[in-house]
């Protein structure tokens, strides 16, 4: 994540490097983290 953005085109490469077999869960977790950090930024 850079600047609150997720580079979805990198997801297959990351899954290959980290041997992730469930990319849907990874994607959901990334969105959860992005949203959490966005809320933290807004509320200081």
LINCOR-V110276 format. One record per helix or strand of 2 or more residues. SS is the DSSP state (alpha for helix, beta for strand). FROM is the first residue (numbers start at 1). TO is the last residue. Records with the same first field share a line. If there is no record, write none. Layout:
BEGIN
SS=FROM-TO / FROM-TO
END
This chain:
BEGIN
alpha=8-18 / 23-43
END
